[in-house]
Amino acid sequence: MYHARARYLFELLKSLDDENETIMLFGHNPSFNDFADMLLKRNPIYNIPTTGVVCIRFDVNQWQKVKEGKGDIVFIDFPKRYKDESV
């Protein structure tokens, strides 16, 4: 999903099999940043760093029911965050 646009990723999400309660998508910016911002209720993330992970939860029981701007961020994390915290 190197050059996938946010709209394509959104349509892909909505087409997933409902047997999958949790999914992970991997890709590159700016597409994934735009995709996360499209899904979230709150302020945009602006930048998902290299190797960053964003977890978003939806209050739905079918992927087809996911709506733009209705996701809740559970966490955002990235390894470089801990670079200066070594012992």
MDTraj code that builds the backbone (N, CA, C; nanometers):
import mdtraj as md
import numpy as np

residues = "MET TYR HIS ALA ARG ALA ARG TYR LEU PHE GLU LEU LEU LYS SER LEU ASP ASP GLU ASN GLU THR ILE MET LEU PHE GLY HIS ASN PRO SER PHE ASN ASP PHE ALA ASP MET LEU LEU LYS ARG ASN PRO ILE TYR ASN ILE PRO THR THR GLY VAL VAL CYS ILE ARG PHE ASP VAL ASN GLN TRP GLN LYS VAL LYS GLU GLY LYS GLY ASP ILE VAL PHE ILE ASP PHE PRO LYS ARG TYR LYS ASP GLU SER VAL".split()
xyz = np.array([
    [0.0822, -0.1183, 0.0000],
    [0.0000, 0.0000, 0.0000],
    [0.0864, 0.1244, 0.0000],
    [0.1869, 0.1229, -0.0819],
    [0.2840, 0.2314, -0.0834],
    [0.2234, 0.3642, -0.1278],
    [0.1417, 0.3623, -0.2332],
    [0.0832, 0.4866, -0.2830],
    [-0.0687, 0.4893, -0.2688],
    [-0.1233, 0.4107, -0.1799],
    [-0.2693, 0.4060, -0.1628],
    [-0.3198, 0.5372, -0.1052],
    [-0.4250, 0.5884, -0.1599],
    [-0.4868, 0.7110, -0.1085],
    [-0.5777, 0.6769, 0.0091],
    [-0.6002, 0.7757, 0.0940],
    [-0.6831, 0.7557, 0.2137],
    [-0.8215, 0.7034, 0.1768],
    [-0.8813, 0.7535, 0.0712],
    [-1.0155, 0.7099, 0.0300],
    [-1.0146, 0.5616, -0.0067],
    [-0.9106, 0.5146, -0.0754],
    [-0.8985, 0.3732, -0.1095],
    [-0.8881, 0.2892, 0.0179],
    [-0.8062, 0.3329, 0.1132],
    [-0.7899, 0.2599, 0.2384],
    [-0.9217, 0.2533, 0.3155],
    [-0.9979, 0.3616, 0.3121],
    [-1.1277, 0.3664, 0.3794],
    [-1.2240, 0.2644, 0.3160],
    [-1.2285, 0.2600, 0.1849],
    [-1.3152, 0.1639, 0.1157],
    [-1.2688, 0.0212, 0.1413],
    [-1.1388, -0.0003, 0.1479],
    [-1.0842, -0.1320, 0.1812],
    [-1.1288, -0.1742, 0.3210],
    [-1.1178, -0.0842, 0.4169],
    [-1.1605, -0.1106, 0.5542],
    [-1.3074, -0.1528, 0.5583],
    [-1.3911, -0.0796, 0.4878],
    [-1.5340, -0.1074, 0.4889],
    [-1.5699, -0.2394, 0.4199],
    [-1.4798, -0.2932, 0.3411],
    [-1.5072, -0.4173, 0.2692],
    [-1.4561, -0.5419, 0.3416],
    [-1.3952, -0.5254, 0.4569],
    [-1.3363, -0.6391, 0.5287],
    [-1.4427, -0.7343, 0.5812],
    [-1.4029, -0.8585, 0.5981],
    [-1.4910, -0.9629, 0.6510],
    [-1.5160, -0.9357, 0.7988],
    [-1.6410, -0.9378, 0.8395],
    [-1.6778, -0.9073, 0.9778],
    [-1.6329, -1.0129, 1.0782],
    [-1.5828, -1.1261, 1.0310],
    [-1.5243, -1.2249, 1.1228],
    [-1.3984, -1.1702, 1.1880],
    [-1.3352, -1.0721, 1.1242],
    [-1.2133, -1.0101, 1.1765],
    [-1.2503, -0.8931, 1.2665],
    [-1.2379, -0.9126, 1.3964],
    [-1.2714, -0.8059, 1.4906],
    [-1.1609, -0.7018, 1.4999],
    [-1.0386, -0.7436, 1.4736],
    [-0.9228, -0.6554, 1.4812],
    [-0.8416, -0.6727, 1.3538],
    [-0.7963, -0.5628, 1.2980],
    [-0.7116, -0.5699, 1.1785],
    [-0.5922, -0.4777, 1.1966],
    [-0.4879, -0.5019, 1.1174],
    [-0.3719, -0.4136, 1.1123],
    [-0.3439, -0.3846, 0.9663],
    [-0.3233, -0.2584, 0.9357],
    [-0.2849, -0.2169, 0.8019],
    [-0.1469, -0.1538, 0.8101],
    [-0.0645, -0.1814, 0.7123],
    [0.0710, -0.1278, 0.7083],
    [0.0877, -0.0465, 0.5814],
    [0.1589, 0.0640, 0.5910],
    [0.1807, 0.1444, 0.4729],
    [0.2712, 0.2622, 0.5004],
    [0.2598, 0.3614, 0.4149],
    [0.3489, 0.4763, 0.4194],
    [0.2706, 0.6065, 0.4220],
    [0.3371, 0.7102, 0.4672],
    [0.2804, 0.8448, 0.4632],
    [0.3079, 0.9061, 0.3273],
    [0.2251, 1.0008, 0.2874],
    [0.1236, 1.0676, 0.3677],
    [-0.0097, 0.9927, 0.3755],
    [-0.0233, 0.8839, 0.3009],
    [-0.1526, 0.8136, 0.2933],
    [-0.2050, 0.7706, 0.4284],
    [-0.1223, 0.7088, 0.5124],
    [-0.1720, 0.6564, 0.6394],
    [-0.2023, 0.7675, 0.7388],
    [-0.1289, 0.8762, 0.7298],
    [-0.1608, 0.9908, 0.8146],
    [-0.2975, 1.0478, 0.7751],
    [-0.3188, 1.0636, 0.6477],
    [-0.4473, 1.1134, 0.5980],
    [-0.5607, 1.0181, 0.6349],
    [-0.5348, 0.8896, 0.6248],
    [-0.6342, 0.7870, 0.6579],
    [-0.6717, 0.7944, 0.8060],
    [-0.5718, 0.8011, 0.8938],
    [-0.5982, 0.8107, 1.0379],
    [-0.6779, 0.9371, 1.0689],
    [-0.6386, 1.0486, 1.0095],
    [-0.7097, 1.1748, 1.0333],
    [-0.8541, 1.1661, 0.9849],
    [-0.8773, 1.0954, 0.8745],
    [-1.0120, 1.0775, 0.8209],
    [-1.0997, 1.0009, 0.9195],
    [-1.0417, 0.9056, 0.9915],
    [-1.1176, 0.8181, 1.0799],
    [-1.1440, 0.8764, 1.2183],
    [-1.0583, 0.9645, 1.2644],
    [-1.0648, 1.0109, 1.4029],
    [-1.1662, 1.1208, 1.4271],
    [-1.2257, 1.1181, 1.5469],
    [-1.3196, 1.2210, 1.5922],
    [-1.2469, 1.3508, 1.6254],
    [-1.1285, 1.3347, 1.6814],
    [-1.0589, 1.4495, 1.7398],
    [-0.9662, 1.5174, 1.6410],
    [-0.8787, 1.5999, 1.6977],
    [-0.7805, 1.6729, 1.6187],
    [-0.6937, 1.5774, 1.5371],
    [-0.6463, 1.6236, 1.4244],
    [-0.5601, 1.5380, 1.3425],
    [-0.4280, 1.5049, 1.4117],
    [-0.3694, 1.3961, 1.3709],
    [-0.2413, 1.3523, 1.4267],
    [-0.1265, 1.4345, 1.3683],
    [-0.1380, 1.4797, 1.2436],
    [-0.0380, 1.5576, 1.1698],
    [0.0783, 1.4745, 1.1208],
    [0.1369, 1.3887, 1.2034],
    [0.2497, 1.3092, 1.1560],
    [0.2611, 1.1790, 1.2345],
    [0.2475, 1.0701, 1.1639],
    [0.2784, 0.9392, 1.2215],
    [0.4242, 0.9144, 1.1861],
    [0.5141, 0.9100, 1.2851],
    [0.6561, 0.8933, 1.2565],
    [0.6870, 0.7573, 1.1928],
    [0.8043, 0.7472, 1.1354],
    [0.8515, 0.6210, 1.0799],
    [0.8385, 0.5121, 1.1846],
    [0.7875, 0.3984, 1.1477],
    [0.7574, 0.2816, 1.2322],
    [0.6513, 0.3112, 1.3382],
    [0.5770, 0.4186, 1.3205],
    [0.4711, 0.4535, 1.4152],
    [0.3511, 0.3608, 1.4038],
    [0.2795, 0.3488, 1.5150],
    [0.1597, 0.2655, 1.5229],
    [0.0468, 0.3517, 1.5796],
    [-0.0682, 0.3448, 1.5144],
    [-0.1862, 0.4146, 1.5622],
    [-0.2965, 0.3106, 1.5780],
    [-0.3580, 0.3071, 1.6943],
    [-0.4686, 0.2149, 1.7204],
    [-0.5965, 0.2967, 1.7323],
    [-0.6953, 0.2616, 1.6491],
    [-0.8225, 0.3341, 1.6462],
    [-0.9355, 0.2347, 1.6695],
    [-1.0289, 0.2713, 1.7560],
    [-1.1432, 0.1851, 1.7894],
    [-1.2711, 0.2486, 1.7346],
    [-1.3597, 0.1607, 1.6860],
    [-1.4898, 0.2044, 1.6343],
    [-1.5993, 0.1342, 1.7116],
    [-1.7067, 0.2040, 1.7392],
    [-1.8209, 0.1472, 1.8104],
    [-1.9195, 0.0898, 1.7084],
    [-1.8741, -0.0123, 1.6361],
    [-1.9563, -0.0799, 1.5350],
    [-1.9290, -0.2299, 1.5433],
    [-2.0193, -0.3088, 1.4880],
    [-1.9969, -0.4532, 1.4841],
    [-1.9827, -0.5049, 1.3408],
    [-1.9812, -0.4118, 1.2455],
    [-1.9582, -0.4455, 1.1055],
    [-1.8679, -0.3388, 1.0447],
    [-1.7698, -0.3818, 0.9675],
    [-1.6776, -0.2872, 0.9059],
    [-1.7503, -0.1902, 0.8141],
    [-1.8546, -0.2366, 0.7492],
    [-1.9305, -0.1521, 0.6569],
    [-1.9908, -0.0301, 0.7283],
    [-2.0088, -0.0391, 0.8596],
    [-2.0702, 0.0700, 0.9363],
    [-1.9704, 0.1748, 0.9858],
    [-1.8428, 0.1542, 0.9592],
    [-1.7426, 0.2528, 0.9984],
    [-1.7689, 0.3819, 0.9219],
    [-1.7684, 0.4928, 0.9934],
    [-1.7934, 0.6244, 0.9338],
    [-1.6723, 0.7151, 0.9556],
    [-1.6549, 0.8075, 0.8647],
    [-1.5482, 0.9067, 0.8798],
    [-1.5722, 0.9883, 1.0062],
    [-1.4630, 1.0188, 1.0777],
    [-1.4713, 1.1043, 1.1948],
    [-1.5385, 1.0426, 1.3156],
    [-1.5514, 0.9101, 1.3195],
    [-1.6195, 0.8444, 1.4315],
    [-1.5272, 0.7538, 1.5134],
    [-1.4008, 0.7444, 1.4781],
    [-1.3077, 0.6571, 1.5495],
    [-1.2470, 0.7232, 1.6712],
    [-1.2211, 0.6441, 1.7731],
    [-1.1546, 0.6910, 1.8950],
    [-1.0113, 0.6398, 1.8954],
    [-0.9173, 0.7296, 1.9196],
    [-0.7778, 0.6871, 1.9258],
    [-0.7547, 0.6139, 2.0581],
    [-0.6960, 0.4961, 2.0498],
    [-0.6619, 0.4173, 2.1682],
    [-0.5191, 0.4517, 2.2092],
    [-0.4287, 0.4525, 2.1120],
    [-0.2911, 0.4941, 2.1389],
    [-0.2198, 0.5249, 2.0083],
    [-0.1114, 0.5991, 2.0210],
    [-0.0153, 0.6201, 1.9139],
    [0.1209, 0.5990, 1.9768],
    [0.2065, 0.5242, 1.9089],
    [0.3376, 0.4934, 1.9657],
    [0.4387, 0.4807, 1.8528],
    [0.5653, 0.5034, 1.8855],
    [0.6732, 0.4888, 1.7888],
    [0.8046, 0.4710, 1.8647],
    [0.8944, 0.3852, 1.8132],
    [1.0184, 0.3515, 1.8847],
    [1.1089, 0.4694, 1.9161],
    [1.1193, 0.5672, 1.8280],
    [1.2104, 0.6797, 1.8526],
    [1.1701, 0.7610, 1.9748],
    [1.0466, 0.7443, 2.0204],
    [0.9995, 0.8136, 2.1398],
    [1.0872, 0.7785, 2.2604],
    [1.1419, 0.6576, 2.2615],
    [1.2168, 0.6069, 2.3769],
    [1.3678, 0.6197, 2.3601],
    [1.4131, 0.6834, 2.2551],
    [1.5552, 0.6957, 2.2251],
    [1.6350, 0.7549, 2.3407],
    [1.5853, 0.8579, 2.4011],
    [1.6583, 0.9276, 2.5085],
    [1.6269, 0.8715, 2.6475],
    [1.5505, 0.7640, 2.6542],
    [1.5133, 0.7078, 2.7826],
    [1.5942, 0.5838, 2.8182],
    [1.7067, 0.5606, 2.7466],
    [1.7877, 0.4428, 2.7752],
    [1.8542, 0.4552, 2.9109],
    [1.8799, 0.3414, 2.9724],
    [1.9363, 0.3385, 3.1084],
    [2.0859, 0.3402, 3.1027],
])
top = md.Topology()
chain = top.add_chain()
for i, resn in enumerate(residues, 1):
    res = top.add_residue(resn, chain, resSeq=i)
    for name in ("N", "CA", "C"):
        top.add_atom(name, md.element.get_by_symbol(name[0]), res)
traj = md.Trajectory(xyz[None], top)
